Amino acid sequence: MVRILHTADIHLTADAAEREAALETVLSRADTSDVDLVTIGGDLFDSDVAAERRRDSLRELFSDRSYPILTIPGNHDADAFRSNLFFGESFTPATETPFGQFVISDARVTALPYTPQATDDLLVALRDREPFDGTEFLLLHCSLEAPIRGGVGEEGEQRYFPITKEELAELDFDYYLAGHYHSQHRTELSNGGTFVYSGTPASVTRKETGRRTSALIDTDTAQDVQLQTLESFHYDALDLRVTPGKEERVLDEIRSRVATWENRQVAPEISVDGFTEMDETTFGEALADASGDVPVENGTRTVDHILSHPLFETFQRRLEERERLTAVEERDDYDEERFRDDVWEETLAVFADLAAEGELT
């Protein structure tokens, strides 16, 4: 039995104190979770320079822990852990190539320092590793074959160490603890192993929205991999579209979401577009009141003058009579309100453009 807390992609740098605070939160979680090991799947630092500048201040954080902290270099800090550099008594950088192995309780962690490609020689060496009678973990920094829902931060722009699920399965580990992509993700592999990205413990870019997580692996429980939310800095976003007559519904949704952001380490933003039958000044004031201090991008347009136009009224009446509407109603997934809203939105957009161009008189 072993308990491991896994994190990755902290990207420590001098001008982002919230990331070091998130690291402290992760270690506090480890303190209260009775773990045997903390793993960091690469990119602890945002750069080799950041590692040099932050090393002294981190020694206290990485000392006097009841568990070891095992990290591998990532593509951002590939050369940060040169020999003879001291980061703290509890901290072990795994820099041995092609990989190092660390035994914790009845488990073994194979730690793979960052390398740009999964070469045939490397994959063969991993497959032919010395046998071990216990649970096996692979700690790596990689680009999994499938895009990860929710964004990959800036790491999606270039694929470092690309590898497929099948290649990983052929290595026959029980757990694959990964870094590089910034969103949490868990997937089961064909060999029965579990692959997990913990995601960043604090948002690094605006693309990383929502509360952040760390991964707790407990090989002695049925729910062996848990992605647990952290009280740490993150971005969040609310994107809404309003249609005439539904203004209050949108405002209520904003008020509700804003309430959830209170007392959280969050940098939220709201975007609202669409059309309203209220005048633009009045609706803008209502948005500001509902959102409080949260920034709002207001892309709405009033269509009160269009709704009362005879041509639009005729169109709306004819829409009710169309055979297409009757045919659509026969579908099992038909949603009349949604269908009307979609048609209405597209029509309002056309009419609004015509009015702006002086074509609607």
N, C-alpha and C positions, 0 to 999 in steps of 0.2 A: 504494500500500500504506500502511495506517495501523494502528496498534495503540492501542486506547483501553481504559483501565480504568474501569469504571462502578460507582458506588455511589450510595446515596440514603438518606434517612430516618435520619440519624444521631441527630438530636434531642439535640444537645449542650445540657447544662444543668449548673449548678454542683454539683448533688448526685448526679451519675451519672458518676463518673470513668471507669468501664468503657467509656463511649461514646467519650470522647476517646482512650482507649487503643486502641479498635477503629479509629478514624480513623487513628491512627499506624500500625496494622498494615496498613491498606489502602495508605497511602502507602509503607510499606516494601515491600509487594508491587509497587507501581508502580516503585519504585527498581530492583528486581531483574528486572523484566519488560521493560525497554527500551521503555516506552510513549511515545507521542507526546503523549498527553493523558490527564488524569483528569477525568471528568465526575461531577458530583453532581446527582442529579435532584430537588432540592428538600428542604426540611426538614433542612438542615444543623443548624439550631438548633431547639430545642423551642419557642421563643417569641422575639418581638422583644426582650424584656427580656434573655433569655439571650444573645442576640447582642451586645447592648451590653456586658454584663458579661464575656463571654468573648473579645471582639475582641483586646484587648491580648495575652492569653496565647497566642493562636493565630498571631500574626504570625511568630514564629520557625518554627512548623510549616509555614506557608505561604510561606516564603521559601527562596531558594537551592535550588530544585528544578530538575531538568534538563528538566522538562516543565511546561506550564501546567495550572492547575486551574480548570476552568470549572464554575460552579454557577448554578443558577436558584433563585429563591425558590419555596417551597412554601406550602401553606396555613397552616403554623405560623409561618413566618418571612417572610411576604409583604412586610413593610415593614422588614425588617432591613438591607437594603443600600441605604441612602440615598446620594445622591451625595456624593462627597468623603470617604467613610469608607474607611480603609486597613486591609485584612486581611492583607497580605503581598505581596511582590513577585511571587510566582508565582500569585496568586489573582485571578481575574476573575469578578465577579458579573455575570450577564447580565440586565440590568433593562430593556433597550430594549423598548418595546411597538410594535406587537403582537408582534414577535420580533426577535432579533438574529442575525447570521450570522458565523461564524468559520471561516476556512480553515486547515486543518492538513494539510500535505503535499498529497496529492491528494484530500483529503476536505473536505467542508464540513458544519459542525454548525449547524443552525438551532435556536436556543435560545429556548424559549417560556416566559417568566415565568408563574408561576401566575396563573390567572384562573378564576373559579368555573364558567363555562360555555363550551362550544365553540360560539360563535355562528356564524351563517351567514357574517357578514362576516369573521370570523377564518379559517374554513375556506376561504373563497374566496381570501383573501390568501395563505394557505399554498399552495394549489394553483397560484396564479398567481405564485409567487415567481420571481425571476430564474433562468434556466436555469444549470446548472453541469455541466461536463464532468468528472465524478468521482463518488466514492462520497458519498452524502448520508445524514446522520444527523439525526433529530429528537430533541431533548432536551426532555422534558415531565414534568409532574406531573399525573397523571390517574387516574380510576377506570375501568378497563377493564370492558366490559359483563358479562363472565362472572365469577362468584365464583372466587377463587383458592384452590385446595386448600391447606390448612395454615394458614389464617387470614390476616387482613388487619390484625392488631393492633386498635387502637381506631378505625382509619380506616374500618372497615366500617360504623360507625354512621351516617355521613353521606357521601353520594357527592359528592365535589368533582370538577369538570370531568369529568362522565361522557361517555364516548365509545365508539363501537362499533368492532369490528374492521374493518367495511366502510368506515366513515368514515376510519379511519386508512389503509386500503389506497388509498383514492381520493387521498390526499395524495401517494402514490408516492415515499416515501423507501425507502432500502435497509435502514436500521436505525432502530428506535425505542427510545431509551434512557429508561426511565420510572422515576418514583418515585411514592410515595403508599401503595401496598399494601406490607405489611411482609414478605411471603413471596416467595421467589424464584419466578420463573415465566418461561417462554419459550414463545412461540407463533409459528407462521408465518402470515403474512397472504396474502390472495388475490393481491396484486400481486407476490408473491415476497419481500417484505420480512420482516424478523425483529423481533418485539417482545419486549423483555425487561425484567422487573423484577429488579433485583439482590437485593432484600430488604434488611433492616436488617443492618449489619455487626456490631451487638451487639443482643441482645434488648432491646426496650423494655418489653414486657409479658409476662406469663406465657403468653399465647396463642402467643407466638413461640417454639416449641420446636425443638430440634435445632440443629446447627451452622450458622452463618451463612455467607453467601457474598458474593463480589463477582463482577462479570462482566467477562471479558476478551474484547474483540472484536479479532480479527486478520483483516483483509480479504484477507490473502495465503495463508491456510491453508484446507484443506478443512473443518476443524472451526472455523468462524469465530467462534462464540460459545461460550465456556466459562464455566460457573458454577463457580467455584473456592471450596472451603471455606476459612474463615479460622480462625486460632487466636485466637478472641475470646470474650468473655463470651456465654453463652446459657443459656436455661432448657431443661430436658428433663424428660420425664415417662414413667413406666412404669405402665400400668394393666393389672392382671391379675385373673383370676377363677379361684378354686380349686374343685375338686369333690372329694368324699371319695375317698381313695386316690391323689390326684394332688398331694398336698402337696409332696413332694420335687421334683417336676418344676417347680413354681412357685418353690420356694426356689432351685433351680439356675439358673433363668432370672434371678432377682434377682441372685444372685452374679455371673453372667456380665455383666449390664448394669452393675452397680456397678464391675466391673473396667474397663469401657470409659470410665468417668467419671474414673478416676484421672489426675492430672496435666493435667486440662483445666479451663478457666475456665468452669465449669458450676455451675448451681444446680438440682440435680435433686430430684424428689419421686416417691414410689412410692405407688400406691393398690392395695389388694388387697381384693376382696370375694368372696362366695360361701360355700361350706359346707365344713367339714372334719370328718373323723372323729376328729381329735385334740382334746383338750380345749383350750379357748380360751387358757388361760395358757401351755400348752406351745407352741402354735402361735405365739402372740404373741412368746414368747422366741426361737423359731426365726426369725421374721421380723426381729426386732431384730438377731440375730446375722448373718443373711445380708446385711442392708442396711447395717450399719456405722453411719456418721454420717449417712446419707441419711434424711430424714424419711419416715415411712411412715404412711399412713392405713389403718388396719386395720378393715375393715367385715365381717369374716368372722364366721360363727356355727357353733358346733359342732352336729353332728346325730348324734352317737354314740348318743344315747338313742332317736333316731328310726329309725336303721338296724336296730336290733334289735327294733323294735315289730312284732308279728304282722301288723298291718294293712299296714304298709309292705312287709314281706316278701311278703305275698300280692300286693300291687300289682306288685312287681318281677317276680314269677313270671308274672303274667298279661300283663305287658308283653311278655315273651318270646314269648307265644303269640298275640299279636294279629295279625289278618290284615293290618292296616295296615303292620306292620313288613315283612311278606313283600312287599306291594305296593311299598313304598318301595325295597326291595332291587333291584327291577327297573329303577330309574332309572339312567341312565349316571353321574349326579353323586352317587350315593348314597355317603355316608360313615357306616358303621354306628356307629363310635365317637363321632363328632360328634353323630349323631342321638340316641344313648343319653344322652350328656352333656346335651344340650339338654332332653330330656324329664325327665331326672333332676333337673336344676337347678330346673325349674319345679315339679316335684313336691315336692322338698325345701323349697322356699320356702313352699308351701301347708302342708305338714306342720309346719314350724317355726312358722308363724303360729298354727296350730291348737294346738300344744303351749303356746305362750306365752299363748294365751287360755284355757287349761285345758280345751279341747275334746277333747284327745287323752289318754286315760287307759289 
